[in-house]
């Protein structure tokens, strides 16, 4: 399987073609990927629209990881 370059927080990352967003984030920063998996951070596309961690990336995808400022039950209220 060939590799593609995607951008995570403005940095280029190489992943296998067809990789999930979560794999691209993990290639960028494993700790940040753990925070996404735990719900402490979310991933958005270049437009700021949240995308699921299991969505597949394409060459040139632009991903931004946003860490939630507040934790707890009412964090999204």
Rosetta silent file (secondary structure, phi, psi, omega in degrees, C-alpha in Angstrom):
SEQUENCE: XXXXXXXXXXXXXXXXXXXXXXXXXXXXXXXXXXXXXXXXXXXXXXXXXXXXXXXXXXXXXXXXXXXXXXXXXXXXX
SCORE:     score description
SCORE:     0.000 S_00000001
   1 L     0.000  135.754 -177.660    0.000    0.000    0.000 S_00000001
   2 L   -83.860  162.142 -179.560    1.400    3.397   -0.911 S_00000001
   3 E   -97.358  156.639  175.675    1.778    6.322    1.429 S_00000001
   4 E  -131.333  156.212  175.658    0.124    9.732    1.330 S_00000001
   5 E  -103.348  129.382  173.791    0.957   13.001    2.992 S_00000001
   6 E  -124.308  168.333 -178.995   -1.664   14.699    5.148 S_00000001
   7 E  -118.350  124.938  177.649   -1.343   17.712    7.390 S_00000001
   8 E  -118.102  119.248 -176.987   -2.052   17.551   11.105 S_00000001
   9 L    48.729   46.407  174.605   -1.913   20.881   12.909 S_00000001
  10 L    72.786    7.066  179.430   -0.041   22.341    9.925 S_00000001
  11 E  -110.586  136.852  177.884    2.676   19.646    9.945 S_00000001
  12 E   -72.931  138.400  179.378    3.083   17.085    7.157 S_00000001
  13 E  -135.475  135.085  176.728    2.623   13.461    8.200 S_00000001
  14 E   -98.029  129.576  177.049    3.022   10.369    6.020 S_00000001
  15 E  -137.654  164.804  176.760    0.502    7.563    6.469 S_00000001
  16 E   -66.833  143.856  176.306   -0.624    4.593    4.405 S_00000001
  17 L   -56.783  136.516 -179.882   -3.243    5.359    1.771 S_00000001
  18 L    85.937    5.512  179.193   -6.700    4.697    3.206 S_00000001
  19 L   -67.700  155.122  176.442   -5.643    5.319    6.819 S_00000001
  20 E   -80.723  159.090  175.700   -8.128    6.636    9.321 S_00000001
  21 H   -52.092  -43.179 -178.593   -7.961   10.121   10.787 S_00000001
  22 H   -59.203  -36.049  179.041   -6.969    8.539   14.115 S_00000001
  23 H   -68.552  -37.439  178.229   -3.906    6.941   12.479 S_00000001
  24 H   -66.345  -41.710  178.178   -2.806   10.293   11.055 S_00000001
  25 H   -65.356  -41.191  178.993   -3.155   11.947   14.446 S_00000001
  26 H   -63.770  -36.865  177.833   -1.226    9.077   16.082 S_00000001
  27 H   -66.640  -30.389  177.958    1.571    9.461   13.520 S_00000001
  28 H   -76.836  -48.843 -176.125    1.739   13.135   14.448 S_00000001
  29 L  -161.750  109.074 -177.060    1.511   12.720   18.244 S_00000001
  30 H   -60.891  -37.688  178.786    0.521    9.520   20.063 S_00000001
  31 H   -64.716  -38.451  177.911   -0.477   11.418   23.210 S_00000001
  32 H   -67.516  -38.037  176.500   -2.787   13.653   21.226 S_00000001
  33 H   -62.415  -38.749  176.797   -4.330   10.575   19.597 S_00000001
  34 H   -62.550  -38.677  179.338   -5.009    9.176   23.078 S_00000001
  35 H   -67.839  -35.976  176.273   -6.795   12.415   23.994 S_00000001
  36 H   -64.792  -46.428 -179.651   -8.954   12.175   20.857 S_00000001
  37 H   -61.519  -32.854 -179.327   -9.835    8.560   21.730 S_00000001
  38 L   -84.238   -4.447 -179.511  -10.716    9.606   25.291 S_00000001
  39 L    83.162   10.167  179.775  -12.974   12.427   24.077 S_00000001
  40 L   -86.308  -10.632  179.400  -10.684   15.115   25.475 S_00000001
  41 E  -145.653  160.540  177.400   -9.953   16.468   21.991 S_00000001
  42 E  -132.745  161.010 -179.352  -11.704   16.500   18.642 S_00000001
  43 E  -112.296  135.050  176.288  -10.518   16.567   15.053 S_00000001
  44 E  -122.384  161.539  174.449  -11.750   19.090   12.503 S_00000001
  45 L   -87.344 -173.101 -176.787  -11.135   19.523    8.810 S_00000001
  46 L   -61.763  -22.275 -179.991   -9.683   22.654    7.231 S_00000001
  47 L   -89.794   -5.271 -178.600  -13.088   24.367    7.496 S_00000001
  48 L    89.924   11.054  179.196  -13.411   23.678   11.212 S_00000001
  49 L   -88.969  127.981 -178.680  -16.056   20.986   10.794 S_00000001
  50 E   -64.060  137.184  178.484  -15.662   18.097   13.212 S_00000001
  51 L  -125.877  147.640 -179.348  -14.871   14.784   11.556 S_00000001
  52 L   -70.330  149.263 -178.055  -14.984   11.283   13.029 S_00000001
  53 L   -65.715  -21.266 -179.151  -11.725    9.584   13.952 S_00000001
  54 L   -93.468    1.411  176.378  -12.576    6.589   11.759 S_00000001
  55 L   -67.833  146.068 -178.749  -13.026    8.645    8.577 S_00000001
  56 E   -83.364  140.619  177.803  -10.437    7.891    5.892 S_00000001
  57 L   -89.438  158.544  173.344   -7.879   10.529    4.926 S_00000001
  58 L  -122.506  159.320  177.882   -6.918   11.465    1.382 S_00000001
  59 L   -52.761  129.743  178.552   -3.636   12.880    0.131 S_00000001
  60 L    86.518    0.778  177.838   -3.419   16.512    1.196 S_00000001
  61 L   -54.763  141.954  177.077   -6.093   16.266    3.905 S_00000001
  62 E  -114.043  118.347 -178.004   -5.826   19.060    6.441 S_00000001
  63 E  -119.537  141.617  174.311   -6.662   18.049   10.000 S_00000001
  64 E  -126.978  132.711  178.253   -6.690   20.140   13.133 S_00000001
  65 E  -102.248  124.185 -177.486   -6.825   18.663   16.607 S_00000001
  66 E  -112.929  118.831  178.596   -8.650   20.838   19.104 S_00000001
  67 E   -84.829  131.293  179.893   -8.208   20.049   22.797 S_00000001
  68 L   -66.747  131.847 -178.564  -11.309   20.717   24.857 S_00000001
  69 L   -73.803  -36.127 -179.037  -10.722   23.523   27.330 S_00000001
  70 L  -112.861  142.447  177.878  -13.258   22.245   29.858 S_00000001
  71 L  -111.922  159.526  173.676  -13.654   18.715   31.055 S_00000001
  72 L   113.836 -175.257 -174.073  -16.611   17.071   32.715 S_00000001
  73 L   -61.920  -41.709 -175.359  -20.314   16.527   32.316 S_00000001
  74 L   -97.374   21.384 -175.525  -21.224   20.068   31.239 S_00000001
  75 L   -61.085  -32.025 -178.568  -18.210   20.632   28.950 S_00000001
  76 L   -99.990    4.458 -177.485  -20.373   20.957   25.837 S_00000001
  77 L   -77.605    0.000    0.000  -23.231   22.873   27.459 S_00000001
